[in-house]
C-alpha cells in the first residue's frame, strides 16, 4: 500500500536544506548555454537538486553524461559556485559570473588518463 504525503507539509519541513537557482541565476546560466548552443557545441541541459546542492548540467548529446556541471552549494554564510567536468573542479567562486567566465574562452575536452 502507498503512503500519501502532503507536499506542502513536506516542503515546509525541508525548506532549510533546499538549494536552488533563483531567476537571475537561471537567466545567467541560460545566456551562457544559449551562446554555446548557437555555436553547435552544446545540445541539452538539465537542472537537478541533490540535497544541499543545485546542479545545472550541460550535455553535448542528450544520451551522454554531462560535459560540464555548474553547482551551487552553501558555504559559510553565503553560497559557492563550482564548474565541474566529471569529478574535476574547473572553477570555484562566490560569484556565479566569475565562475562562468571560464566559458568565455574556448574549451576543449582532454581525455583522462588511466
KEDRENTI-322616 format. One record per residue: residue number from 1; x, y, z of N, C-alpha, C, O in turn. Coordinates in steps of 0.1 Angstrom, whole numbers, plus 5000, padded with zeros to 4 digits. Each point is the difference from the previous one (the first is absolute). Example, Ala and Ser with C-alpha at 12.3 -4.5 7.8 and 13.67 -1.06 7.14 Angstrom:
(1 (5132 4943 5078) (4991 5012 5000) (5009 5012 5000) (5010 5000 5007))
(2 (4986 5011 4986) (5009 5011 5000) (4992 5011 5008) (5005 5011 5001))
***
This chain:
(1 (5008 4988 5000) (4992 5012 5000) (5009 5013 5000) (5011 4999 5006))
(2 (4984 5011 4988) (5008 5013 4999) (4996 5009 5011) (4988 5000 5005))
(3 (5022 5008 5000) (4997 5010 5009) (4999 5014 4993) (5008 5003 4992))
(4 (4981 5004 5011) (4998 5013 4994) (5008 5010 5008) (5000 5000 5013))
(5 (5007 5009 4980) (5007 5011 5007) (4995 5013 4995) (4998 5003 4988))
(6 (4999 5006 5022) (4996 5013 4996) (5012 5008 4996) (5009 5003 5009))
(7 (4992 5001 4979) (5013 5007 4995) (5002 5013 5006) (5012 5004 5003))
(8 (4978 5003 5001) (5002 5013 5006) (5007 4999 5014) (5008 5007 5004))
(9 (4988 4982 5004) (5006 4998 5012) (5014 4995 4999) (5009 5004 5007))
(10 (4994 4988 4983) (5013 4995 4997) (5009 5011 4996) (5012 5001 5005))
(11 (4984 5008 4987) (5008 5011 4996) (5003 5010 5011) (5011 5005 5001))
(12 (4979 4997 5008) (5002 5009 5012) (5011 4994 5009) (5009 5007 5005))
(13 (4990 4979 4997) (5010 4994 5009) (5014 5000 4995) (5010 5001 5007))
(14 (4991 4997 4980) (5013 4999 4993) (5005 5013 4994) (5009 5000 4991))
(15 (4985 5011 5012) (5004 5013 4993) (5014 5004 5003) (5006 5006 4990))
(16 (4999 4993 5022) (5014 5005 5003) (5011 4993 4992) (5009 5006 4996))
(17 (4989 4981 5000) (5011 4993 4994) (4999 5000 4984) (5009 4995 4994))
(18 (4981 5012 5001) (4998 5000 4985) (5008 5012 4995) (4998 5012 5004))
(19 (5010 4985 4986) (5007 5011 4993) (4995 5000 4985) (4998 4989 4995))
(20 (5000 5022 5000) (4995 5001 4986) (5006 5013 4993) (5004 5009 5007))
(21 (4996 4991 4980) (5004 5011 4993) (4988 5010 4999) (4989 4996 4997))
(22 (5013 5017 5006) (4990 5010 4999) (4998 5004 4986) (5008 4996 4991))
(23 (4983 5012 5006) (4996 5004 4986) (5012 5007 4993) (5003 4997 4989))
(24 (5004 5012 5018) (5012 5007 4994) (5011 4990 4997) (5007 5001 4990))
(25 (4996 4990 5019) (5010 4990 4998) (4997 4991 4988) (5008 4997 4992))
(26 (4979 4999 5007) (4996 4992 4988) (5001 5008 4987) (5004 4994 4990))
(27 (4993 5018 5011) (5001 5009 4988) (5015 5000 4996) (5003 4999 4988))
(28 (5006 5003 5021) (5014 5001 4997) (5005 4987 4995) (5007 4999 4990))
(29 (4989 4990 5016) (5004 4986 4995) (4995 4998 4986) (5007 4995 4991))
(30 (4980 5008 5006) (4994 4998 4987) (5006 5009 4990) (5000 4996 4988))
(31 (5005 5016 5015) (5006 5008 4990) (5013 4994 4996) (5003 5000 4988))
(32 (5005 4995 5021) (5013 4993 4996) (4997 4988 4992) (5006 4997 4990))
(33 (4984 4995 5015) (4996 4988 4993) (4996 5003 4985) (5004 4993 4991))
(34 (4987 5017 5008) (4995 5003 4986) (5011 5004 4990) (4999 4997 4989))
(35 (5011 5010 5016) (5011 5004 4992) (5007 4987 4994) (5004 5000 4989))
(36 (4998 4990 5020) (5007 4988 4996) (4991 4991 4991) (5005 4993 4991))
(37 (4982 5008 5011) (4991 4993 4991) (5000 5006 4986) (5000 4993 4991))
(38 (5000 5020 5009) (5001 5007 4987) (5013 4996 4992) (5000 5000 4988))
(39 (5010 4997 5019) (5013 4996 4994) (5000 4985 4996) (5009 4995 4994))
(40 (4980 4998 5011) (4999 4986 4997) (5008 4991 5009) (5002 4988 4997))
(41 (5003 5018 5014) (5008 4992 5009) (4992 4992 5010) (5004 4989 5003))
(42 (4986 5017 5003) (4992 4994 5010) (4986 4997 4994) (4995 5007 4992))
(43 (4999 4982 5013) (4987 4996 4995) (4988 4999 5010) (4989 5002 4996))
(44 (5015 4996 5017) (4989 4998 5010) (5005 5004 5013) (5012 5001 5003))
(45 (4979 5001 5006) (5003 5004 5014) (4990 4993 5010) (4989 4996 4995))
(46 (5014 5004 5017) (4991 4995 5011) (5003 5008 5013) (5011 5004 5002))
(47 (4978 4998 5005) (5002 5007 5013) (4995 4990 5011) (4989 4995 4999))
(48 (5020 5002 5010) (4997 4990 5010) (5003 5006 5014) (5006 5010 5002))
(49 (4989 4983 5008) (5002 5003 5014) (5003 4987 5008) (4992 4991 5000))
(50 (5020 5009 5005) (5005 4988 5007) (5003 5005 5015) (5011 5004 5003))
(51 (4979 4995 5005) (5001 5004 5014) (5004 5015 5001) (4992 5009 4995))
(52 (5019 4994 5011) (5004 5014 5002) (5008 5006 4988) (5006 5010 5001))
(53 (4992 4984 4987) (5007 5005 4988) (4991 5001 4988) (4992 4991 4997))
(54 (5008 5020 4996) (4992 5002 4988) (5010 4999 4988) (5011 5005 5001))
(55 (4986 4988 4988) (5009 4997 4990) (4993 5003 4986) (4989 4996 4997))
(56 (5019 5011 4995) (4996 5003 4986) (5010 4992 4992) (5011 5004 4998))
(57 (4984 4985 4996) (5008 4992 4992) (4999 5003 4985) (4989 5003 4995))
(58 (5023 4996 4998) (5000 5004 4986) (5005 4987 4992) (5010 4994 5004))
(59 (4982 5003 4985) (5003 4988 4993) (5003 5003 4985) (4995 5010 4995))
(60 (5014 4983 5000) (5003 5001 4986) (4990 4992 4992) (4996 5005 4989))
(61 (4999 4984 5016) (4989 4992 4994) (4991 4996 5012) (5005 4998 5011))
(62 (4982 5000 4987) (4991 4997 5010) (5002 4987 5007) (4997 4998 5012))
(63 (5009 4992 4981) (5002 4987 5005) (5013 4998 5007) (5003 4989 5004))
(64 (5006 5021 4997) (5013 4999 5006) (5000 5005 5014) (4990 5005 5005))
(65 (5021 4993 5002) (5002 5007 5013) (5003 5015 4998) (5004 5003 4989))
(66 (4993 5005 5021) (5003 5014 4998) (5015 5003 4997) (5009 4994 5006))
(67 (4993 5016 4985) (5013 5004 4997) (5005 5009 5011) (5011 4999 5004))
(68 (4980 5010 5000) (5003 5010 5011) (4988 5000 5009) (4988 4997 4996))
(69 (5014 5007 5016) (4989 5003 5010) (5004 5012 5008) (5011 5002 5004))
(70 (4979 5006 4998) (5002 5012 5009) (4992 4997 5013) (4988 4998 4999))
(71 (5019 5002 5012) (4994 4996 5013) (4999 5013 5009) (5009 5008 5000))
(72 (4980 4992 5008) (4999 5011 5010) (4998 4993 5013) (4991 4991 5002))
(73 (5017 5012 5008) (4999 4994 5013) (5002 5011 5011) (5006 5011 4997))
(74 (4990 4986 5015) (5003 5009 5011) (5014 5000 5004) (5007 4990 4999))
(75 (4998 5022 5005) (5014 5001 5005) (5000 5011 5010) (5000 5012 4997))
(76 (5001 4984 5015) (5000 5010 5011) (4987 5007 5001) (4990 4994 5002))
(77 (5010 5020 4996) (4988 5008 5000) (4994 5002 4987) (4988 5004 4999))
(78 (5019 4992 4990) (4995 5002 4987) (4999 4988 4991) (4999 4989 5006))
(79 (5003 5013 4981) (5000 4988 4991) (5013 5000 4993) (5008 5010 4999))
(80 (4995 4978 4996) (5012 4998 4992) (4996 4993 4987) (4992 4991 5000))
(81 (5014 5013 4989) (4997 4995 4987) (5013 4992 4995) (5011 5005 5002))
(82 (4986 4984 4991) (5011 4992 4995) (4997 4996 4985) (4988 4998 4997))
(83 (5022 5002 4995) (4998 4994 4986) (5008 4987 5001) (5012 5000 5003))
(84 (4981 4989 4993) (5006 4987 5001) (5000 4994 4986) (4991 5002 4992))
(85 (5019 4990 5006) (5001 4991 4988) (5003 4986 5005) (5011 4997 5004))
(86 (4979 4995 4996) (5001 4987 5007) (5002 5003 5015) (4991 5006 5006))
(87 (5019 4989 5000) (5003 5002 5014) (5010 5011 5002) (5004 5004 5012))
(88 (5001 5002 4977) (5010 5011 5001) (4993 5013 5002) (4991 5004 4993))
(89 (5014 5004 5017) (4996 5014 5002) (5008 5009 4991) (5012 5001 5001))
(90 (4981 5006 4989) (5007 5008 4991) (5000 5015 5005) (5010 5007 4997))
(91 (4980 4997 5010) (4999 5013 5006) (4992 5000 5012) (4991 4992 5002))
(92 (5012 5018 5008) (4993 5000 5012) (5000 5015 5005) (5011 5007 5000))
(93 (4977 4998 5003) (4999 5014 5004) (4988 5003 5008) (4990 4991 5000))
(94 (5009 5020 5007) (4988 5004 5007) (4991 5007 4990) (4988 5003 5004))
(95 (5016 5000 4984) (4993 5008 4990) (4997 4991 4988) (5009 4993 4995))
(96 (4978 5006 5001) (4997 4992 4988) (5006 5005 4988) (5005 4992 4992))
(97 (4996 5021 5006) (5006 5006 4988) (5015 4997 4999) (5005 4998 4989))
(98 (5001 5002 5023) (5015 4997 5000) (5002 4986 4996) (5009 4997 4992))
(99 (4983 4994 5013) (5002 4985 4997) (4996 4997 4985) (5006 4992 4994))
(100 (4985 5016 5001) (4996 4997 4986) (5009 5007 4990) (4999 4997 4988))
(101 (5010 5011 5017) (5010 5006 4991) (5009 4990 4993) (5007 5003 4991))
(102 (4994 4985 5015) (5007 4989 4994) (4995 4997 4986) (5008 4995 4992))
(103 (4980 5007 5005) (4994 4997 4987) (5002 5012 4990) (4996 4998 4989))
(104 (5010 5013 5015) (5003 5011 4991) (5011 4996 4990) (5000 5004 4989))
(105 (5009 4987 5015) (5010 4995 4990) (4996 4986 4995) (4993 4993 5007))
(106 (5012 5004 4982) (4997 4987 4994) (5005 4988 5009) (5011 5001 5005))
(107 (4980 4990 4998) (5004 4988 5008) (5001 4988 4991) (4993 4998 4990))
(108 (5017 4993 5014) (5002 4988 4993) (5000 4988 5009) (5006 5002 5011))
(109 (4988 4988 4986) (5000 4988 5008) (5013 4992 4998) (5005 4998 4989))
(110 (5001 4999 5023) (5012 4992 5000) (4997 4986 5005) (4994 4999 5011))
(111 (5010 4991 4982) (4997 4986 5006) (5008 4998 5013) (5011 5004 5001))
(112 (4982 4989 5008) (5006 4997 5013) (5009 4988 4998) (4998 4991 4992))
(113 (5013 5009 5016) (5010 4989 4999) (4997 4991 5012) (4997 5004 5011))
(114 (5004 4983 4985) (4999 4989 5009) (4995 5002 5013) (4999 4991 5008))
***
